[in-house]
Amino acid sequence: MQRGKKIINRKSIMAADSDPESEVFEITDFTTASEWERFVSRVEEVLNDWKLIGNSTAKSPEKGEYTSGIWEEKTLDINFADFKFSITHHFLKQESDDLAEGKEAAEEDAFPMAMQDLICMNNDFPPRAHCLVRWYGMREFVVISPGANCEAIISESKCNLLFSSISISLANTGCQVPVFVQIQQKWRRMYAGECQGPGVRTDFEMVHLRKVPNQYNHLAGLLDIFKSKIGCPLTPLPPINISIRFTYVLQDWQQYSWPQQPPDFDALLGGEVGGVEFGKLPFGACEDPISELHLATTWPHLTEGIVVDNDVYSDLDPLQAPHWSVRVRKADNPQCLLGDFLTEFFKLCCRKETTEDVLGRGAAEDEGKDNSDITAALSKLTEPAAVPIPKLSVSNMVHSARRRIRRHRRIDESPLSNDVLNSILLYLFPDAAVEKASSEASESKATQSSTDGKGEQEKDSDYNLFNQLKSAPSDSLTYRLALCVCLVNFYHGGLRAVAHLWQEFVLEMRYRWENNHLVYGLASGSPDLRCCLLHQKLQMLNCCIERRRARDGGRRAPGPGRDRKTPGRLGPDSAAPATAADGREVSPGKSWDSWSDSEEEFFECLSDTDELKEPREASRSRAEGRLHPHGNMTLIYSQEPLYIPVTQEPAPMTEDLLEEQSEVLAKLGTSAEGAHLRARMQSACLLSDMESFKAANPGCALEDFVRWYSPRDYVEEEAVDERGEAVVRGELSARMKIPGNMWSEAWETAKVTPARRQRRLFDDTKEAEKVLHYLSVQKPADLTRHLLPCVLHAAILKEKEEESVEDIPSLRKLILQVTSHASKLLRHPNPDYKKLEEVITQLMVVEAFIARARSLKAKFGIGKGEGGEEGEELERFVGSLLEEPEVLVLGAGRGPAGSIIHKLFVSAQRAALLAPMDEDGGRAGGSEDRRLAGGAVVPDFPSPAGREILLRTCVPRPAPYSKALPQRLFCVLMREDFRLAGAFSSDTSFF
């Protein structure tokens, strides 16, 4: 490409003659490429890499394909010296079949694809596309623009240099894709470009002004510009195809106030508020989420003689336009109630204050100190004993009196008033309103309802949502607590109110523990590891209360997996015989504390009648703690029946205790001593069951225990005895025969001790105090993080409920995506709170979407009892408005939707000009009755906010004998913007 030559200059021939050694040669090398040449070469290289060379043809795009199709782009950075440019290839992704079909039909001298697109009428005024696509109608082009931090190309010399670079690159590569250069400031969106084909060239030019010149403020003036620019020498001039679009903007919704009712702050937490109000999160936008409605009236195919539009008269009446299309503009970040609730609640996660910092040292510290003193002084009253503790204890009386005195002393400075606090506590603990005489019945009923209803509710996927989000069931105490904390945080003082409510909640938990009242709203049984940790802690406290109530009442607490129908009644008739494989696998390991430190004994008080039920034979007089015979099995070394013993329940554990236990076991290492100690820790439950088995089956062997406890480890085979008869003989499995194995050692050390005289595997007193201490030291931020899954759970359920009313399929899919995203984050041990904030943002998007749907339905009168075809058509129209960038109005101004839109504009015009609104003012054709007081007619529509006029034709240029080539001019006329985007083609062979 570059040509150069070397020039050798001989200095001073005379000097050379006089002094041959003084000859000096200067060599100037012009073969080195300049920065401009390097830039052109780099552009050519990029065009080749993107395979944009040669003829690019395809069949014409389908109608609406620019809107429904997929646009893609590729971007690279190139440099002109030290100035950075970005080169981007924009193209509509098309099927390979369409491209192949276009190539087969292509001729050698066919117009480039971009020139064909200039005169194609299938995609005029696309609602969502690059500005160059809208102005020139092209499906593929390349743009070279200055880098992000580079100054704009303003000077004429620089612009001409870039244009020259483009021309050379296109000529050298044979690329037929148009290339544009962005010039002037970026906000002006000014482009100039070129497209080259075989013997043809199209120049893309642009004019941009702030004001519309008076002589070009109408179609007639723009036609004059177009005709003068193409300079066609033919007479008469070939017909010019005209497409016109006027856009009208509606901002004032006079007839339709925003239907969202603000929350009633006075009634929210008044005395009459019930659980229904507390259980519901607020929902909806506080302002209209639809800010504007844009009506585009289009005349798609006109010719010069059909329509008149000049500075005196215009035929362009929007009511007579054959095509109407509508788009809505959304309000920027509309204020939504649910979103505000979630945002304010999430802010608490970052707070550092403790409860003492928020409420002062007096209440919380004195509370903790008094509780510890009383518990220490009266510890014997809370320890297990053979005599039940009366509910009216000294601890109870002192605690209640002190609580009343403290409340009376701090009533003026409490963040939550007594009325509000009592309403919340009654919602959280509805069993507290029941009289003491029927308290036990209500508790059992509450427990039964929480377990019986669970089977039906688990069929519902919404109820099981807590499993995905690791929150808590929607009918649980933890879930209701989360709603209350969210409510008081938003309406009743923020952080201080949350700290106050949490303090009262912890006091209630301690009161229920000290008085043996079950916690309402928690399923019985061990902590559910599918739920959040706070819910597990509350379930653990309930387990402790259940165990202590059972012990104090002289009966064992019922637990899952045990073969009995009547808790606490020991005897052979209490349950049906169990099979050998029923739940008798080795239980999970217990905590170190429950294995080693619990010295208390577990007593189970039996009545005299229960003792009399034992058989009176001498061989069985020593047996204790029998539950029932284990089928027809007998002991191996005697013919005595094998009895299933009464055993202790395994200790329930929360996930943090399991993690703590795992860490302790892991720290023991892999040494022999560590392994032995680890085995002893994990065999606490096994040792207890062995002792119970020995007490229930005197004279038993390890084989008998294994047959009941782990049947897989007892192998039976058929054999032939000495008399030739088939008999069944059994032996322990191979792992049980290993010398020094854990089972053998535990069996040797196990004593003959029934469960009621063994050390407790689960110390309910100590575990309950641990839970209460854990609750009392939680900061408001810790509480918020514990309850965040429940709040997100409630928000998702609320949005599902609201979406079901509106029935929006795309929104249903979005809610599922949000749920899946939240599930992945919340199931992590340490969730990423920045990503959880994104989940809240997505929930706010869903809420705003539903609010927009309701706003549009209210404006178009959907849901007021109208049915039939018109009602269905309006519903489809509104649904399309929510999901599509622009929607065609069927029937234009005469259709159902068009009539309503017309009426909205008429109402806004009347309000703007202070004219009264007639009942039938929205009907088409009634404009002669709409007059101001002075007699002037009130127009149905305001002045168009934007006018777009597209002119197209094919004429020979520049000479009469040149090829007829496409010419196009796109005009944009707005109040403070005037733009002409022209594409003018010329014949480079016959000019």
QUIKA-V778122 format. One record per pair of residues at least 24 apart in sequence whose C-alpha atoms are under 7 Angstrom apart, sorted by the first residue. I is the first residue (numbers start at 1). J is the second residue. Records with the same first field share a line. If there is no record, write none. Layout:
I = J + J
This chain:
2 = 31
3 = 31
4 = 30 + 31
5 = 29 + 30 + 31
6 = 30
35 = 80 + 81
36 = 80
39 = 79 + 80
40 = 165 + 169
43 = 169
44 = 169 + 173
52 = 175 + 177
53 = 173 + 174 + 175 + 176
54 = 174 + 175 + 176
55 = 112 + 176
56 = 112 + 113 + 176
57 = 99 + 102 + 103 + 106 + 112 + 113
58 = 98 + 99 + 101 + 102 + 103 + 113
59 = 98 + 101 + 102
62 = 122
63 = 122 + 123
64 = 122 + 123
66 = 123 + 126
67 = 126 + 127 + 128
84 = 146 + 147 + 150
85 = 144 + 145 + 146 + 147
86 = 144 + 145 + 146 + 147
87 = 143 + 144 + 145
88 = 142 + 143 + 144
89 = 141 + 142 + 143
90 = 140 + 141 + 142
91 = 139 + 140 + 141
92 = 139 + 140
109 = 198
111 = 197
112 = 176 + 197
114 = 138 + 177 + 178
115 = 966
118 = 966 + 968
119 = 952 + 966
127 = 885 + 886
128 = 885
135 = 970 + 981
140 = 177
141 = 177 + 178 + 179
142 = 178 + 179 + 180
143 = 179 + 180 + 181
144 = 180 + 181 + 182
145 = 181 + 182
152 = 183 + 184 + 185
153 = 183 + 184
154 = 183 + 184
170 = 196
199 = 987 + 988 + 989
200 = 986 + 987 + 988
201 = 985 + 986 + 987 + 988
202 = 983 + 984 + 985 + 986
203 = 983 + 984 + 985
204 = 982 + 983 + 984
205 = 981 + 982 + 983
206 = 980 + 981 + 982
207 = 979 + 980 + 981
208 = 978 + 979 + 980
209 = 977 + 978 + 979
210 = 976 + 977 + 978
211 = 976 + 977 + 978
212 = 973 + 977 + 978
218 = 309 + 310 + 311
219 = 309 + 310
220 = 309 + 310
226 = 969
230 = 984
232 = 955 + 956 + 957
233 = 960
234 = 960
238 = 955
239 = 303 + 953
240 = 303 + 304 + 951 + 952 + 953
241 = 301 + 302 + 303 + 951 + 952 + 953
242 = 301 + 302 + 303 + 950 + 951 + 952
243 = 299 + 300 + 301 + 302 + 949 + 950 + 951
244 = 298 + 299 + 300 + 948 + 949 + 950
245 = 296 + 297 + 298 + 299 + 947 + 948 + 949
246 = 296 + 297 + 298 + 944 + 946 + 947 + 948
247 = 294 + 295 + 296 + 297 + 944 + 945 + 946 + 947
248 = 294 + 295 + 296 + 942 + 944 + 945
249 = 292 + 293 + 294 + 295 + 945
250 = 292 + 293 + 294 + 905
251 = 291 + 292 + 293
252 = 908
253 = 908
254 = 907 + 908
256 = 859
258 = 287 + 288
260 = 284 + 285 + 286
262 = 286
269 = 420 + 423
270 = 420
271 = 419 + 423
275 = 427
278 = 484
279 = 480 + 483
281 = 338
282 = 337 + 338
283 = 337 + 338
284 = 336 + 337 + 338 + 847 + 851
285 = 334 + 335 + 336 + 337 + 848 + 851
286 = 335 + 336 + 337
287 = 334 + 335
288 = 855
289 = 330 + 331 + 334 + 848 + 851 + 852
290 = 328 + 329 + 330 + 331 + 852
291 = 329 + 330 + 331
292 = 328 + 329
293 = 327 + 328 + 329
294 = 326 + 327 + 328
295 = 324 + 325 + 326 + 327
296 = 324 + 325 + 326
297 = 321 + 323 + 324 + 325
298 = 322 + 323 + 324
299 = 323
319 = 893
322 = 892
323 = 892
324 = 888 + 889 + 892
325 = 886 + 887 + 888 + 889
326 = 886 + 887 + 888 + 889
327 = 881 + 885 + 886 + 887
336 = 848
339 = 844
341 = 486 + 490
342 = 840
344 = 490
345 = 486 + 489
348 = 781 + 784
349 = 781 + 782 + 784 + 785
350 = 781
351 = 781
352 = 781
353 = 779
354 = 779 + 780
355 = 499 + 779 + 780
358 = 496
359 = 496
383 = 765
386 = 603
387 = 552
388 = 552 + 553
389 = 552
391 = 515
396 = 514
415 = 493 + 496 + 497 + 500
416 = 492 + 497
424 = 484
428 = 477 + 480 + 481
429 = 520
431 = 520
443 = 518
446 = 520 + 521
447 = 523 + 524
450 = 521 + 522 + 523
451 = 523
466 = 531 + 793
467 = 530 + 531
468 = 823
469 = 789 + 793 + 822 + 823 + 826 + 827
470 = 530 + 531 + 532 + 789 + 826 + 827
471 = 531 + 532 + 789 + 790 + 793
472 = 531 + 532 + 535 + 790
475 = 521
476 = 521 + 522
477 = 520 + 521 + 522
478 = 535
479 = 790
482 = 787 + 790 + 791
483 = 791
498 = 780
499 = 780
506 = 775 + 776
510 = 772
513 = 545
516 = 545 + 549
518 = 542 + 545
525 = 559 + 560
526 = 652
527 = 652 + 653 + 654
529 = 654 + 655
532 = 786
533 = 786
534 = 786
536 = 654
537 = 654 + 771
541 = 768 + 771
544 = 764 + 765 + 768
547 = 764
548 = 764
551 = 604
554 = 604 + 605
555 = 604
559 = 649
570 = 610 + 627
571 = 627 + 628
572 = 627 + 628 + 629
577 = 629 + 630 + 631
578 = 630
580 = 708 + 711
581 = 711
584 = 709 + 710
585 = 709 + 710
586 = 686
587 = 650 + 685
589 = 682
590 = 651 + 682
591 = 661
592 = 681
594 = 761 + 762 + 763
595 = 681 + 684 + 761
598 = 759 + 760 + 763
599 = 759
600 = 759 + 760
601 = 757 + 758 + 759 + 760
602 = 755 + 756 + 757 + 758 + 759 + 760
603 = 756 + 757
604 = 756
623 = 695 + 696 + 697 + 698
624 = 695 + 696 + 754
625 = 692 + 695 + 696 + 754 + 755
626 = 696
635 = 700 + 704
636 = 704
642 = 697
643 = 696 + 697
645 = 692 + 693 + 696
646 = 692 + 755
647 = 689 + 692 + 755
648 = 755
650 = 685 + 761
651 = 761 + 762
679 = 742
687 = 746 + 750
690 = 747 + 750
691 = 750 + 751 + 752 + 753 + 754
692 = 752 + 753 + 754 + 755
694 = 752
695 = 752 + 753 + 754
702 = 747
703 = 732
789 = 826
799 = 847
803 = 850
818 = 842
853 = 882
860 = 900
870 = 896
905 = 940 + 941
906 = 940 + 941
909 = 940 + 941 + 942
945 = 974
946 = 973 + 974
947 = 972 + 973 + 974
948 = 972 + 973
957 = 986 + 987
958 = 986 + 987 + 991
959 = 991
962 = 987 + 990 + 991
963 = 987
